[in-house]
C-alpha cells in the first residue's frame, strides 16, 4: 500500500470495536489465531467500513441501502494518496492542500467514499456526481449529517461524464473515477462467483461489497467507459488539470494510450498501486504541459 495509507499495517480491531461496538459481533479467529472478519458477510463489511471511517476519518454517520456498492476502504485510500503525489509532482514535491484544491469524483455513488477520505486527508474541496437519484440523495445526506461541505450533483445523461456537471465557471485540479469494470451482466456475475470462490464460500445472489447495475457493468466495460471519458475530456481541457480513472485490467491500457496519443494531450501517466497480491492502477492525462501545471498550482500558495 501507499506509505501514507492509514491501513498499511492492517486493522486495529481493538480501536475499531471501541469506536464502533457493533463490529465486535463480526470478529472471528483466523487459523493462525489472529483476529479477522468474515468478508463474505455484507453486513460485516459495511460495519467495518463504518468503524474505519469513524476511527480514522472522523465520519460519525455512514450507511448504505442494501445492494449498493460498499467499497473496501484501504484501496480507495491508496488512490487518493497517489493523486496527492501526482499533484506534488507538479509542485516541487509539495502536496497542495486545502479547499482551494478542487476535485471532481465521477460516479461518487451513495458511499461518497473518495470525498470523505480526500477531504479529511488533504482538506480538498470535492464535487461528486452520479446518475442514480437515490445515490445522490444518500451521498448528500452523509455529507450533511457529518457537516461536510461536499457538493453532490445529479448527472441526468448516462452517456456523459462531465457535461451537465462542470459549469463554465468551474476549474478542477483533479478528476477521479472508478468505472464499471464489466461489459455485461454475465461478466459481472462471473466476477462475483470468482470472488466467492476465492473466499471459499458458497455463491450467493449478492456479493459482499454489493453494487448495482450501473456500478458494476456497462456496454463495452471499462475500456469503452474510459474511452468515452477521454473523448469528452477534450471539451473541458482548459478546466481540468489532470483527468484520471482507475483501470482494472492491464490489457485495457494500450488502447487508451493509443487514443490519448491521437489527441492534443501534453502528458499521460500510468500509476501502479498494490494492496496485498492485488495489483491495480490508474491512468492520468493532462492537456497542460508541466510548466503550466506548476504555474496553476503555484497560485494556490
DAQUI-V590408 format. One record per residue. N is the residue number from 1. D_FIRST is the distance of its C-alpha to the first C-alpha in Angstrom with 1 decimal. Layout:
BEGIN
N;D_FIRST / N;D_FIRST
END
This chain:
BEGIN
1;0.0 / 2;3.8 / 3;6.3 / 4;8.3 / 5;6.6 / 6;9.4 / 7;8.2 / 8;5.9 / 9;9.2 / 10;10.3 / 11;13.4 / 12;16.3 / 13;19.0 / 14;21.7 / 15;20.7 / 16;20.0 / 17;23.4 / 18;25.1 / 19;24.3 / 20;24.6 / 21;27.2 / 22;27.3 / 23;24.0 / 24;25.8 / 25;27.8 / 26;24.8 / 27;23.4 / 28;24.3 / 29;24.1 / 30;22.2 / 31;24.3 / 32;22.9 / 33;24.0 / 34;20.8 / 35;20.5 / 36;18.9 / 37;19.8 / 38;21.7 / 39;19.4 / 40;22.5 / 41;24.2 / 42;23.8 / 43;25.1 / 44;22.7 / 45;19.7 / 46;21.4 / 47;22.3 / 48;18.7 / 49;17.7 / 50;20.8 / 51;19.9 / 52;16.3 / 53;17.9 / 54;20.7 / 55;19.1 / 56;16.4 / 57;17.8 / 58;21.5 / 59;22.3 / 60;25.4 / 61;26.3 / 62;24.3 / 63;25.8 / 64;26.2 / 65;29.2 / 66;29.0 / 67;27.6 / 68;25.6 / 69;21.9 / 70;19.8 / 71;16.2 / 72;13.3 / 73;12.0 / 74;8.2 / 75;8.1 / 76;10.7 / 77;9.2 / 78;6.6 / 79;9.9 / 80;11.8 / 81;10.0 / 82;10.2 / 83;13.7 / 84;14.4 / 85;13.7 / 86;16.0 / 87;18.7 / 88;18.3 / 89;19.1 / 90;22.4 / 91;23.0 / 92;23.3 / 93;19.7 / 94;20.3 / 95;18.4 / 96;21.2 / 97;21.4 / 98;24.0 / 99;25.9 / 100;27.3 / 101;24.1 / 102;24.8 / 103;22.3 / 104;23.4 / 105;21.5 / 106;23.4 / 107;23.7 / 108;22.3 / 109;23.7 / 110;25.1 / 111;21.8 / 112;21.3 / 113;17.7 / 114;16.6 / 115;19.6 / 116;19.1 / 117;15.6 / 118;16.4 / 119;19.7 / 120;18.6 / 121;15.9 / 122;18.0 / 123;21.4 / 124;21.6 / 125;24.3 / 126;23.4 / 127;25.7 / 128;24.9 / 129;27.1 / 130;27.8 / 131;30.8 / 132;31.0 / 133;33.4 / 134;32.3 / 135;28.6 / 136;29.9 / 137;32.1 / 138;29.4 / 139;26.9 / 140;29.7 / 141;30.5 / 142;27.0 / 143;27.1 / 144;30.7 / 145;30.3 / 146;27.5 / 147;29.6 / 148;27.1 / 149;28.4 / 150;26.6 / 151;28.8 / 152;28.7 / 153;31.0 / 154;32.5 / 155;32.3 / 156;35.7 / 157;35.4 / 158;33.1 / 159;33.5 / 160;32.2 / 161;28.8 / 162;30.0 / 163;33.8 / 164;35.0 / 165;31.9 / 166;31.9 / 167;35.3 / 168;37.3 / 169;36.3 / 170;32.5 / 171;30.2 / 172;26.4 / 173;23.9 / 174;21.2 / 175;21.5 / 176;18.7 / 177;19.1 / 178;17.9 / 179;21.0 / 180;22.8 / 181;21.6 / 182;24.8 / 183;28.2 / 184;30.4 / 185;30.6 / 186;31.1 / 187;27.8 / 188;26.1 / 189;28.0 / 190;27.2 / 191;23.5 / 192;24.0 / 193;26.1 / 194;23.5 / 195;20.9 / 196;23.7 / 197;24.4 / 198;20.9 / 199;21.3 / 200;24.7 / 201;26.5 / 202;29.5 / 203;28.8 / 204;29.8 / 205;30.8 / 206;27.7 / 207;24.0 / 208;22.0 / 209;20.0 / 210;23.4 / 211;24.1 / 212;27.4 / 213;28.9 / 214;28.0 / 215;24.3 / 216;24.1 / 217;26.5 / 218;28.8 / 219;31.4 / 220;29.9 / 221;26.3 / 222;23.4 / 223;25.2 / 224;28.2 / 225;26.5 / 226;24.5 / 227;27.7 / 228;29.7 / 229;27.2 / 230;27.6 / 231;31.4 / 232;31.6 / 233;29.4 / 234;32.4 / 235;34.4 / 236;32.0 / 237;31.2 / 238;32.5 / 239;30.9 / 240;27.2 / 241;25.5 / 242;22.4 / 243;22.4 / 244;19.1 / 245;18.3 / 246;15.6 / 247;16.9 / 248;16.4 / 249;18.6 / 250;18.5 / 251;22.3 / 252;22.6 / 253;21.6 / 254;24.8 / 255;27.1 / 256;25.2 / 257;25.2 / 258;28.9 / 259;29.7 / 260;28.1 / 261;30.0 / 262;33.2 / 263;32.7 / 264;33.1 / 265;29.4 / 266;28.8 / 267;25.1 / 268;22.6 / 269;19.0 / 270;16.4 / 271;12.8 / 272;10.4 / 273;7.0 / 274;5.6 / 275;5.3 / 276;7.5 / 277;10.5 / 278;10.2 / 279;10.1 / 280;10.8 / 281;12.1 / 282;14.4 / 283;17.7 / 284;19.2 / 285;22.9 / 286;25.3 / 287;29.1 / 288;29.2 / 289;29.1 / 290;27.0 / 291;30.1 / 292;30.7 / 293;27.1 / 294;27.3 / 295;30.6 / 296;29.5 / 297;26.6 / 298;29.0 / 299;31.2 / 300;28.6 / 301;29.2
END
